[in-house]
Amino acid sequence: MNQPASAYFIEDRHDPNETHTLTVLVQNEPGVLARVIGLFSGRGYNIESLTVSETESKKHLSRITIVTTGTPMVIEQIKHQLDRMVPVYQVVDMTQAGRSIERELAMVKVRGTGEHRVEALRMADAFRARVIDATIESLVFEITGNTGKINQFVDLMRPLGLVEVSRTGVAAIGRGPEGMQSHAGT
C-alpha cells in the first residue's frame, strides 16, 4: 500500500556546491556594481572572484565577471535575480556555456637566497611565470593562467619563502566569432 505524501517523509537533499563563472553586461553608471554586490551579500551568496571594467565606452557598457559557488538551484536563482536588475543587459553562465576561456593574473612575492631562490626561479620557468622585480633577497613573479594553475604555483612557492600574493580575479570570454555585446539590447 502506498503511503500518503507528506513533507515529514521527504529526505533531505544535499545537492553539491558547484563553482560557476558568470559574466554580466551592465550599463556603466554609478552604483551598478554596488547593487550587484548587494544582491549577493543580501542573500548570503558567496563571491569567490570579482572583476569589472568598462568594455565599450561609446555604449557605456561594463562587464562584470563573478565566480560564485552554490547548489544548482542557488546558481539559477542568482542568474535570474541578476537578469531582473534594471541596468543589466545580459547574464551569461560561462561555466554552463562550456565554450569559454578563463584567465587570472597574479603577482607572487618570494623571499629567499641560495637554493630557495634557484628553486623558485626553476618553478617559475616551469609555470611560464616572469620575474618582474628582483632584489638580492626577493623576487616578484607575474603569472597568468587559470585559477588552478595560479593556486598550484602559489602552493609550490610557500615552502620557498612566499611573502604575499596579489590576484586580479578571473576574466572570462567565450570562444568563437560571436561576442557577448552583440546580444545586448543597445
VEXLOSE-164034 format. One line per 8 residues: for each residue x, y, z of N, C-alpha, C, O. Coordinates in nm, 2 decimals, m for minus. Layout:
// VEXLOSE-164034
X:Y:Z:X:Y:Z:X:Y:Z:X:Y:Z ~ ...;
***
This chain:
// VEXLOSE-164034
0.08:m0.12:0.00:0.00:0.00:0.00:0.09:0.12:0.00:0.19:0.13:0.07 ~ 0.05:0.22:m0.08:0.13:0.35:m0.09:0.10:0.43:0.04:m0.01:0.45:0.08 ~ 0.21:0.49:0.09:0.19:0.59:0.20:0.15:0.72:0.14:0.19:0.76:0.03 ~ 0.07:0.80:0.22:0.03:0.93:0.17:0.15:1.02:0.16:0.25:1.01:0.24 ~ 0.15:1.11:0.07:0.26:1.21:0.05:0.26:1.30:0.17:0.16:1.36:0.20 ~ 0.37:1.32:0.23:0.39:1.41:0.35:0.52:1.47:0.35:0.62:1.40:0.31 ~ 0.53:1.59:0.39:0.66:1.66:0.39:0.75:1.60:0.50:0.88:1.61:0.49 ~ 0.70:1.53:0.60:0.78:1.47:0.70:0.86:1.35:0.65:0.96:1.31:0.71;
0.82:1.29:0.54:0.89:1.18:0.49:0.99:1.21:0.37:1.06:1.12:0.32 ~ 0.99:1.34:0.34:1.08:1.38:0.23:1.23:1.37:0.28:1.26:1.43:0.39 ~ 1.31:1.31:0.21:1.45:1.30:0.26:1.52:1.44:0.23:1.49:1.51:0.14 ~ 1.61:1.47:0.32:1.69:1.59:0.30:1.77:1.58:0.17:1.85:1.48:0.15 ~ 1.77:1.67:0.08:1.85:1.67:m0.04:1.97:1.76:m0.01:1.96:1.88:0.03 ~ 2.09:1.71:m0.04:2.21:1.79:m0.02:2.28:1.79:m0.15:2.38:1.72:m0.18 ~ 2.23:1.88:m0.24:2.30:1.90:m0.37:2.44:1.95:m0.35:2.46:2.04:m0.26 ~ 2.53:1.90:m0.42:2.67:1.95:m0.40:2.68:2.09:m0.46:2.62:2.13:m0.55;
2.77:2.17:m0.39:2.80:2.30:m0.44:2.88:2.30:m0.57:2.97:2.21:m0.59 ~ 2.85:2.39:m0.66:2.92:2.40:m0.79:2.98:2.54:m0.79:2.93:2.63:m0.74 ~ 3.09:2.55:m0.87:3.15:2.68:m0.89:3.12:2.72:m1.03:3.14:2.64:m1.13 ~ 3.06:2.84:m1.05:3.03:2.89:m1.18:3.09:3.03:m1.20:3.10:3.11:m1.11 ~ 3.12:3.06:m1.33:3.17:3.19:m1.37:3.06:3.26:m1.44:3.01:3.21:m1.55 ~ 3.01:3.37:m1.39:2.90:3.44:m1.46:2.96:3.57:m1.51:3.04:3.64:m1.45 ~ 2.92:3.61:m1.63:2.96:3.73:m1.69:2.83:3.82:m1.71:2.73:3.77:m1.77 ~ 2.84:3.94:m1.66:2.72:4.02:m1.66:2.75:4.15:m1.73:2.85:4.22:m1.70;
2.68:4.18:m1.83:2.69:4.31:m1.91:2.60:4.41:m1.86:2.47:4.39:m1.85 ~ 2.65:4.52:m1.81:2.57:4.62:m1.74:2.59:4.76:m1.80:2.69:4.79:m1.86 ~ 2.50:4.85:m1.77:2.51:4.99:m1.80:2.62:5.05:m1.71:2.62:5.02:m1.59 ~ 2.72:5.12:m1.77:2.83:5.17:m1.69:2.78:5.30:m1.62:2.79:5.41:m1.68 ~ 2.73:5.29:m1.50:2.68:5.41:m1.43:2.71:5.39:m1.28:2.72:5.28:m1.24 ~ 2.72:5.50:m1.21:2.75:5.49:m1.06:2.65:5.40:m0.99:2.52:5.41:m1.01 ~ 2.70:5.32:m0.90:2.61:5.24:m0.82:2.57:5.10:m0.87:2.52:5.02:m0.79 ~ 2.60:5.07:m1.00:2.56:4.94:m1.05:2.64:4.83:m0.98:2.58:4.73:m0.94;
2.77:4.85:m0.97:2.85:4.74:m0.90:2.80:4.72:m0.76:2.79:4.60:m0.72 ~ 2.77:4.83:m0.69:2.72:4.81:m0.55:2.59:4.74:m0.55:2.57:4.66:m0.45 ~ 2.50:4.76:m0.64:2.38:4.69:m0.65:2.40:4.54:m0.68:2.33:4.46:m0.62 ~ 2.49:4.51:m0.77:2.52:4.37:m0.80:2.57:4.30:m0.68:2.53:4.19:m0.64 ~ 2.67:4.36:m0.61:2.73:4.30:m0.49:2.62:4.29:m0.38:2.62:4.19:m0.31 ~ 2.54:4.39:m0.37:2.43:4.39:m0.27:2.34:4.27:m0.29:2.29:4.22:m0.19 ~ 2.31:4.23:m0.41:2.23:4.12:m0.44:2.29:3.99:m0.38:2.22:3.91:m0.32 ~ 2.42:3.98:m0.39:2.49:3.86:m0.34:2.50:3.87:m0.18:2.46:3.77:m0.12;
2.54:3.98:m0.13:2.55:3.99:0.02:2.42:3.98:0.09:2.41:3.92:0.20 ~ 2.32:4.04:0.03:2.18:4.04:0.09:2.12:3.91:0.10:2.03:3.88:0.19 ~ 2.16:3.82:0.02:2.10:3.68:0.02:2.20:3.58:0.07:2.17:3.46:0.07 ~ 2.32:3.62:0.11:2.42:3.53:0.16:2.49:3.45:0.06:2.55:3.34:0.09 ~ 2.49:3.49:m0.07:2.57:3.42:m0.17:2.71:3.46:m0.16:2.75:3.57:m0.12 ~ 2.80:3.36:m0.20:2.94:3.39:m0.19:3.00:3.43:m0.32:2.96:3.38:m0.43 ~ 3.09:3.53:m0.32:3.16:3.57:m0.44:3.31:3.53:m0.41:3.37:3.58:m0.32 ~ 3.36:3.44:m0.50:3.50:3.40:m0.49:3.59:3.49:m0.56:3.71:3.50:m0.53;
3.54:3.55:m0.67:3.63:3.64:m0.75:3.53:3.74:m0.82:3.42:3.70:m0.86 ~ 3.58:3.86:m0.83:3.50:3.97:m0.90:3.60:4.06:m0.97:3.69:4.11:m0.92 ~ 3.57:4.07:m1.10:3.64:4.17:m1.18:3.54:4.25:m1.26:3.43:4.20:m1.29 ~ 3.57:4.38:m1.28:3.48:4.47:m1.35:3.56:4.57:m1.43:3.66:4.62:m1.38 ~ 3.52:4.60:m1.55:3.58:4.70:m1.63:3.49:4.75:m1.74:3.41:4.67:m1.79 ~ 3.50:4.87:m1.78:3.43:4.92:m1.90:3.48:4.85:m2.02:3.60:4.84:m2.04 ~ 3.39:4.80:m2.10:3.43:4.73:m2.22:3.40:4.80:m2.35:3.47:4.79:m2.45 ~ 3.30:4.89:m2.35:3.27:4.97:m2.46:3.23:5.11:m2.42:3.11:5.13:m2.37;
3.32:5.20:m2.43:3.29:5.34:m2.38:3.18:5.41:m2.46:3.11:5.49:m2.40 ~ 3.17:5.39:m2.59:3.07:5.45:m2.67:2.93:5.41:m2.63:2.83:5.49:m2.64 ~ 2.91:5.28:m2.59:2.78:5.23:m2.55:2.77:5.24:m2.40:2.66:5.21:m2.35 ~ 2.87:5.28:m2.33:2.87:5.29:m2.18:2.83:5.16:m2.12:2.75:5.15:m2.03 ~ 2.91:5.06:m2.16:2.89:4.92:m2.11:3.01:4.88:m2.03:3.12:4.90:m2.06 ~ 2.98:4.81:m1.92:3.08:4.74:m1.84:3.05:4.59:m1.83:2.94:4.55:m1.84 ~ 3.16:4.52:m1.81:3.15:4.37:m1.80:3.19:4.34:m1.66:3.30:4.37:m1.62 ~ 3.11:4.27:m1.59:3.14:4.22:m1.45:3.15:4.07:m1.46:3.06:4.00:m1.51;
3.26:4.01:m1.42:3.28:3.87:m1.41:3.29:3.83:m1.27:3.37:3.87:m1.19 ~ 3.20:3.73:m1.23:3.18:3.69:m1.10:3.20:3.54:m1.09:3.13:3.46:m1.17 ~ 3.29:3.49:m1.00:3.30:3.35:m0.98:3.23:3.33:m0.84:3.26:3.39:m0.74 ~ 3.13:3.24:m0.84:3.05:3.21:m0.73:3.02:3.06:m0.71:3.04:2.98:m0.80 ~ 2.99:3.02:m0.59:2.96:2.88:m0.56:2.82:2.87:m0.50:2.77:2.96:m0.44 ~ 2.76:2.75:m0.53:2.63:2.73:m0.47:2.57:2.60:m0.53:2.63:2.54:m0.62 ~ 2.46:2.56:m0.48:2.39:2.44:m0.54:2.34:2.48:m0.68:2.33:2.60:m0.70 ~ 2.31:2.39:m0.76:2.25:2.43:m0.89:2.13:2.52:m0.88:2.11:2.61:m0.96;
2.04:2.50:m0.78:1.93:2.58:m0.76:1.97:2.72:m0.72:1.91:2.82:m0.77 ~ 2.07:2.74:m0.64:2.11:2.87:m0.60:2.17:2.94:m0.72:2.15:3.06:m0.73 ~ 2.25:2.87:m0.80:2.31:2.94:m0.92:2.20:2.99:m1.01:2.22:3.10:m1.06 ~ 2.10:2.91:m1.03:1.99:2.95:m1.11:1.92:3.07:m1.05:1.88:3.17:m1.13 ~ 1.90:3.08:m0.92:1.84:3.19:m0.85:1.93:3.32:m0.88:1.87:3.43:m0.91 ~ 2.06:3.30:m0.86:2.15:3.42:m0.88:2.13:3.47:m1.02:2.12:3.59:m1.04 ~ 2.13:3.38:m1.12:2.12:3.43:m1.26:1.99:3.50:m1.29:1.99:3.60:m1.35 ~ 1.88:3.44:m1.24:1.75:3.51:m1.26:1.74:3.64:m1.19:1.69:3.74:m1.25;
1.80:3.65:m1.07:1.79:3.78:m1.00:1.88:3.88:m1.06:1.84:4.00:m1.07 ~ 1.99:3.84:m1.11:2.08:3.94:m1.19:2.01:3.98:m1.31:2.01:4.10:m1.35 ~ 1.95:3.89:m1.38:1.88:3.92:m1.51:1.77:4.02:m1.49:1.74:4.10:m1.59 ~ 1.70:4.02:m1.37:1.59:4.12:m1.35:1.64:4.26:m1.31:1.55:4.35:m1.31 ~ 1.77:4.27:m1.28:1.81:4.41:m1.24:1.81:4.50:m1.36:1.84:4.46:m1.47 ~ 1.76:4.63:m1.33:1.74:4.72:m1.44:1.86:4.75:m1.52:1.85:4.75:m1.65 ~ 1.98:4.78:m1.47:2.09:4.82:m1.55:2.16:4.70:m1.62:2.27:4.72:m1.68 ~ 2.11:4.58:m1.60:2.17:4.46:m1.65:2.11:4.43:m1.79:1.99:4.42:m1.81;
2.20:4.42:m1.89:2.16:4.38:m2.03:2.16:4.23:m2.05:2.07:4.18:m2.12 ~ 2.26:4.16:m1.99:2.27:4.02:m2.02:2.35:3.95:m1.91:2.45:4.01:m1.86 ~ 2.31:3.83:m1.88:2.39:3.74:m1.79:2.42:3.61:m1.86:2.33:3.55:m1.92 ~ 2.55:3.58:m1.86:2.59:3.45:m1.93:2.66:3.37:m1.83:2.75:3.42:m1.76 ~ 2.62:3.24:m1.81:2.69:3.15:m1.73:2.80:3.08:m1.81:2.77:2.99:m1.89 ~ 2.92:3.13:m1.80:3.03:3.08:m1.88:3.06:2.94:m1.86:3.10:2.86:m1.94 ~ 3.03:2.89:m1.73:3.06:2.75:m1.70:2.96:2.66:m1.77:2.99:2.56:m1.83 ~ 2.83:2.70:m1.77:2.73:2.63:m1.84:2.74:2.63:m1.99:2.72:2.53:m2.06;
2.78:2.75:m2.04:2.80:2.76:m2.19:2.91:2.66:m2.24:2.90:2.61:m2.35 ~ 3.01:2.64:m2.15:3.11:2.54:m2.18:3.22:2.58:m2.28:3.32:2.51:m2.29 ~ 3.20:2.68:m2.36:3.30:2.73:m2.46:3.36:2.86:m2.42:3.33:2.96:m2.48 ~ 3.43:2.86:m2.31:3.49:2.99:m2.26:3.64:2.97:m2.22:3.68:2.86:m2.20 ~ 3.70:3.08:m2.22:3.84:3.08:m2.17:3.85:3.17:m2.05:3.79:3.28:m2.05 ~ 3.91:3.12:m1.94:3.92:3.19:m1.82:4.06:3.21:m1.78:4.14:3.11:m1.79 ~ 4.10:3.33:m1.74:4.24:3.36:m1.71:4.24:3.45:m1.59:4.14:3.53:m1.56 ~ 4.35:3.44:m1.51:4.37:3.53:m1.40:4.52:3.57:m1.40:4.60:3.49:m1.44;
4.55:3.68:m1.35:4.68:3.73:m1.33:4.72:3.74:m1.18:4.63:3.78:m1.10 ~ 4.84:3.70:m1.15:4.88:3.71:m1.01:5.02:3.76:m1.00:5.11:3.73:m1.09 ~ 5.05:3.84:m0.90:5.19:3.88:m0.87:5.22:3.80:m0.74:5.15:3.81:m0.64 ~ 5.34:3.73:m0.74:5.37:3.65:m0.63:5.51:3.69:m0.58:5.61:3.68:m0.65 ~ 5.52:3.73:m0.45:5.65:3.78:m0.40:5.71:3.66:m0.31:5.64:3.61:m0.22 ~ 5.83:3.63:m0.34:5.90:3.52:m0.27:6.03:3.58:m0.21:6.11:3.65:m0.28 ~ 6.06:3.56:m0.08:6.18:3.60:m0.02:6.27:3.48:m0.01:6.23:3.37:0.02 ~ 6.40:3.50:m0.05:6.49:3.38:m0.04:6.62:3.41:m0.11:6.63:3.49:m0.20;
6.72:3.33:m0.07:6.85:3.34:m0.13:6.90:3.19:m0.15:6.83:3.10:m0.10 ~ 7.00:3.17:m0.22:7.06:3.04:m0.23:6.97:2.94:m0.30:6.91:2.97:m0.41 ~ 6.97:2.82:m0.25:6.89:2.71:m0.31:6.74:2.75:m0.32:6.68:2.71:m0.42 ~ 6.68:2.82:m0.22:6.54:2.85:m0.23:6.52:2.94:m0.35:6.42:2.93:m0.42 ~ 6.61:3.04:m0.37:6.59:3.13:m0.49:6.61:3.06:m0.62:6.53:3.08:m0.71 ~ 6.70:2.97:m0.63:6.72:2.89:m0.75:6.60:2.81:m0.78:6.56:2.80:m0.89 ~ 6.55:2.74:m0.68:6.43:2.65:m0.69:6.31:2.74:m0.73:6.23:2.69:m0.82 ~ 6.29:2.86:m0.67:6.18:2.94:m0.71:6.19:2.98:m0.86:6.09:2.98:m0.93;
6.31:3.02:m0.90:6.33:3.05:m1.04:6.30:2.93:m1.14:6.24:2.95:m1.24 ~ 6.34:2.82:m1.09:6.32:2.70:m1.17:6.17:2.67:m1.18:6.12:2.63:m1.29 ~ 6.09:2.68:m1.07:5.95:2.66:m1.07:5.88:2.77:m1.16:5.79:2.73:m1.24 ~ 5.93:2.89:m1.15:5.87:3.00:m1.23:5.88:2.97:m1.38:5.79:2.99:m1.46 ~ 6.00:2.92:m1.42:6.02:2.88:m1.56:5.93:2.77:m1.60:5.87:2.78:m1.71 ~ 5.91:2.67:m1.52:5.82:2.56:m1.55:5.67:2.61:m1.56:5.60:2.55:m1.64 ~ 5.63:2.71:m1.49:5.50:2.76:m1.50:5.48:2.88:m1.59:5.38:2.94:m1.60 ~ 5.59:2.92:m1.66:5.60:3.03:m1.75:5.56:3.16:m1.68:5.50:3.25:m1.73;
5.61:3.17:m1.55:5.60:3.30:m1.48:5.72:3.39:m1.51:5.83:3.34:m1.53 ~ 5.69:3.52:m1.52:5.80:3.61:m1.55:5.85:3.68:m1.42:5.77:3.71:m1.33 ~ 5.98:3.71:m1.41:6.03:3.79:m1.30:6.00:3.93:m1.34:6.05:3.98:m1.44 ~ 5.93:4.00:m1.25:5.90:4.15:m1.28:5.97:4.24:m1.18:5.97:4.36:m1.20 ~ 6.03:4.18:m1.08:6.11:4.26:m0.99:6.21:4.16:m0.91:6.17:4.05:m0.88 ~ 6.33:4.21:m0.90:6.43:4.13:m0.83:6.52:4.21:m0.74:6.56:4.32:m0.79 ~ 6.54:4.17:m0.62:6.64:4.22:m0.53:6.73:4.11:m0.49:6.71:4.00:m0.53 ~ 6.83:4.14:m0.41:6.92:4.04:m0.36:6.84:3.93:m0.27:6.88:3.82:m0.27;
6.74:3.98:m0.20:6.67:3.89:m0.11:6.53:3.85:m0.15:6.47:3.77:m0.08 ~ 6.48:3.90:m0.27:6.34:3.87:m0.30:6.32:3.87:m0.45:6.40:3.93:m0.53 ~ 6.21:3.81:m0.50:6.17:3.81:m0.64:6.02:3.83:m0.64:5.95:3.78:m0.55 ~ 5.97:3.90:m0.74:5.83:3.91:m0.77:5.80:3.85:m0.90:5.86:3.89:m1.00 ~ 5.71:3.75:m0.91:5.68:3.68:m1.03:5.54:3.73:m1.08:5.45:3.76:m1.00 ~ 5.52:3.74:m1.21:5.39:3.76:m1.27:5.35:3.63:m1.34:5.43:3.58:m1.42 ~ 5.24:3.58:m1.31:5.19:3.46:m1.37:5.05:3.47:m1.42:4.96:3.53:m1.35 ~ 5.02:3.42:m1.53:4.88:3.43:m1.59:4.84:3.28:m1.62:4.92:3.20:m1.67;
4.71:3.26:m1.59:4.66:3.12:m1.63:4.53:3.10:m1.56:4.47:3.20:m1.51 ~ 4.48:2.98:m1.57:4.35:2.95:m1.50:4.37:2.95:m1.35:4.49:2.94:m1.30 ~ 4.27:2.95:m1.27:4.28:2.96:m1.13:4.35:2.84:m1.07:4.43:2.86:m0.97 ~ 4.33:2.73:m1.12:4.41:2.61:m1.07:4.56:2.62:m1.09:4.63:2.58:m1.00 ~ 4.60:2.67:m1.20:4.74:2.69:m1.23:4.80:2.79:m1.13:4.91:2.77:m1.07 ~ 4.73:2.90:m1.11:4.78:3.00:m1.01:4.79:2.94:m0.87:4.89:2.96:m0.80 ~ 4.68:2.87:m0.83:4.68:2.81:m0.70:4.80:2.71:m0.68:4.86:2.71:m0.58 ~ 4.82:2.63:m0.78:4.93:2.54:m0.78:5.07:2.61:m0.76:5.15:2.57:m0.68;
5.09:2.71:m0.84:5.21:2.79:m0.83:5.23:2.85:m0.69:5.34:2.84:m0.64 ~ 5.13:2.91:m0.64:5.13:2.97:m0.51:5.17:2.86:m0.40:5.25:2.89:m0.31 ~ 5.10:2.75:m0.41:5.13:2.64:m0.32:5.28:2.59:m0.32:5.34:2.56:m0.22 ~ 5.33:2.59:m0.44:5.47:2.55:m0.46:5.57:2.65:m0.40:5.68:2.62:m0.36 ~ 5.53:2.78:m0.41:5.61:2.89:m0.36:5.61:2.90:m0.20:5.71:2.96:m0.15 ~ 5.51:2.85:m0.14:5.50:2.86:0.01:5.63:2.81:0.08:5.69:2.88:0.16 ~ 5.68:2.69:0.05:5.80:2.64:0.13:5.93:2.71:0.08:6.03:2.70:0.14 ~ 5.92:2.79:m0.03:6.04:2.85:m0.08:6.05:3.00:m0.03:6.14:3.07:m0.07;
5.95:3.04:0.05:5.96:3.18:0.11:5.85:3.27:0.06:5.88:3.39:0.05 ~ 5.74:3.22:0.03:5.62:3.31:m0.01:5.60:3.42:0.09:5.59:3.39:0.21 ~ 5.59:3.54:0.04:5.57:3.66:0.13:5.43:3.71:0.11:5.35:3.72:0.21 ~ 5.38:3.73:m0.02:5.25:3.77:m0.04:5.21:3.75:m0.19:5.29:3.73:m0.27 ~ 5.08:3.75:m0.21:5.02:3.73:m0.34:4.91:3.84:m0.37:4.83:3.87:m0.28 ~ 4.91:3.89:m0.49:4.81:3.98:m0.53:4.75:3.93:m0.66:4.82:3.90:m0.76 ~ 4.62:3.91:m0.66:4.55:3.85:m0.77:4.44:3.94:m0.83:4.38:4.02:m0.76 ~ 4.42:3.93:m0.96:4.33:4.01:m1.03:4.19:3.96:m1.02:4.09:4.04:m1.03;
4.17:3.83:m1.00:4.04:3.77:m1.02:4.02:3.72:m1.16:4.10:3.75:m1.25 ~ 3.92:3.64:m1.18:3.90:3.58:m1.31:3.84:3.67:m1.42:3.75:3.75:m1.39 ~ 3.90:3.67:m1.54:3.84:3.73:m1.65:3.80:3.61:m1.75:3.88:3.52:m1.76 ~ 3.69:3.62:m1.81:3.64:3.51:m1.90:3.58:3.57:m2.02:3.53:3.68:m2.03 ~ 3.60:3.49:m2.13:3.54:3.53:m2.26:3.51:3.40:m2.34:3.57:3.30:m2.32 ~ 3.40:3.41:m2.41:3.35:3.30:m2.49:3.44:3.27:m2.61:3.49:3.37:m2.67 ~ 3.45:3.15:m2.65:3.52:3.11:m2.77:3.42:3.14:m2.89:3.30:3.15:m2.88 ~ 3.48:3.14:m3.01:3.40:3.16:m3.13:3.39:3.30:m3.18:3.44:3.39:m3.11;
3.32:3.32:m3.29:3.31:3.46:m3.35:3.21:3.55:m3.29:3.22:3.67:m3.31 ~ 3.12:3.50:m3.21:3.02:3.59:m3.15:3.07:3.65:m3.02:3.15:3.60:m2.95 ~ 3.03:3.78:m3.00:3.06:3.85:m2.88:2.94:3.86:m2.79:2.83:3.86:m2.84 ~ 2.97:3.88:m2.67:2.86:3.90:m2.57:2.78:4.02:m2.60:2.65:4.02:m2.59 ~ 2.85:4.13:m2.64:2.78:4.26:m2.67:2.68:4.25:m2.78:2.59:4.33:m2.79 ~ 2.70:4.16:m2.88:2.61:4.15:m2.99:2.47:4.11:m2.95:2.38:4.13:m3.03 ~ 2.46:4.06:m2.83:2.33:4.02:m2.78:2.27:4.12:m2.69:2.15:4.11:m2.64 ~ 2.34:4.23:m2.66:2.29:4.33:m2.56:2.18:4.41:m2.63:2.19:4.44:m2.75;
2.09:4.46:m2.56:1.97:4.53:m2.62:2.01:4.68:m2.64:1.92:4.76:m2.60 ~ 2.12:4.71:m2.69:2.15:4.85:m2.72:2.17:4.88:m2.86:2.20:4.99:m2.90;
***
